[in-house]
């Protein structure tokens, strides 16, 4: 159902941040489908940033889930949360929050 106000408002132009959960969203039983991998590449190709957003700690995220070209990770990491974002130059920046 579309409400009149929603139909009149367009999403702001420009790149977006896309947050994906791993289990049951990006991957099923640890496997990322070819369609999901292609969707990540297409979103990044359109200038959007794709980040994993998970309840897992960094060490519990399979490398193959990260190797699908995501730009970063947002995770709780135990007692405090953290975010890891890959910069355009390929460097990784880790931001820890408590």
C-alpha angles and dihedrals in degrees: 000000000000121000117213093244092052092050092052096050117078122201113260113266122247137056121332134204112240115200118199129189114219108219112069094350110058096011137024114209089346095306122116110211120233089243092056092047090051091048090054091050091048093049092048090045088056090055099260124134116234118203133178112235111193145152089228124103116245092257092055095056109098112238090232089063090054094041091066089088103267118164097222152327134253112197141151095239096196119293096006134028127245141187127209117196126182112225121222089256089059096253118133122228120196119202116193122200127186 
